[in-house]
Amino acid sequence: MSAFPASRAPTDEAGEIAWLRLTRSERIGPVTFAELMRRYPNAQAALDALPDLAAKGGGKRGPKVADAGAVQREYEAAQAAGARMLALGGKNYPYNLAVVSAAPPLLWCLGEPATARSEAVGIVGARNASALGLRFTETLARDLGRAGRAVISGLARGVDAAAHRGSIETGTVAVLAGGVDAMWPPQNAALYDEIVAKGAVISERPMGYQGRAQDFPRRNRLVSGLSLGIVVAEGAERSGSLITARYAGEQGREVMAVPGSPLDPRAGGCNLLIREGATLVRGIDDVIEALSRIGPMPHLLAPREEDWDAPMVAEDAAMKRVVLDLLGPHPVDPDEIIRRSGASSGFVSLVLLELDLAGRLHREPGGAVALTV
């Protein structure tokens, strides 16, 4: 379970600044952030504990805590832009994203965060989309909006922009690779302003940050995480749209695709997805039918407060040595370490957290861990 209980989320400016500072600190990824918040009542307490945890993990120095001045400037820039902080576990954080593995600890949001409601559908596709693909996308997005579904996309040219245009009056969310105040591409400036006014623009990146090529996969993971299902309208076999579809599958979301001509490279990725089992989409009825099959999956159940009750465990040098001996340069699942060591999951998690903060641990995307060489 990924979402934090509400008691962990910040409720005032000081709490938000501490939350932001912890998020922006060295070696604090989403998994590490979650482990810290399992054990400490708030972000400031976790910040205070970093040096001691890193020392116990054998680090020569603790993680570099984000500069207080830089964090304050980012926070003030957000206030000036009218952006709201959505902290994981807080009431405004999108539910769909909160329950995925390694959910971002915070998002910045311009507009109305409630637009990212749990029945939202993502639509992604080619930037160089065909006229027919653009018309289909805009019609599908409009129909989804009339059916009460918000539409999530990435504000790129082509299919993304058509998806936003079709759903602008009924609820659309644009997810950016850069900061929420660093709109891209410039051709969509007017659309961006309209989405801020009528929907929401969301990003996990710092205010003012200009997105780069390597940031788009992270953006795509947010698009799929915010959505109950993803529709790929047009997309080549090697494209960001297929990366989004892959993330959707990993997150337990419905993957759907619009078929196209085998002679059009822009349809290659969609046809491949359908061949691999994605739902074929001819219109809104196919989308609604596919989503109705999802049902109340366990990973969409609300988190319980006790799921996050992971108190500090007593130091046990002998057991810690056993756990360390089971680690090496090749990735291993933490559950395997727990099984072979006989240690509790809380103890193993603490040892891994200490190693992580000491810079001695590498976490694989699927959750496996390895010692750094």
Secondary structure, 3 states (H helix, E strand, C coil): CCCCCHHHCCCCHHHHHHHHHHHCCCCCCHHHHHHHHHHCCCHHHHHHHHHHHHHHCCCCCCCCCCCHHHHHHHHHHHHHHCCEEEECCCCCCCHHHHCCCCCCCEEEEEECHHHCCCCCEEEECCCCCCHHHHHHHHHHHHHHHHCCCCEEECCCCCHHHHHHHHHCCCCEEEECCCCCCCCCCHHHHHHHHHHHHHCEEEECCCCCCCCCHHHHHHHHHHHHHCCCEEEECCCCCCCHHHHHHHHHHHCCCEEEECCCCCCCHHHHHHHHHHHCCCEECCCHHHHHHHHHCCCCCHHHCCCCHHHHCCCCCCCCHHHHHHHHHHCCCCCECHHHHHHHHCCCHHHHHHHHHHHHHCCCEEECCCCCEEECC
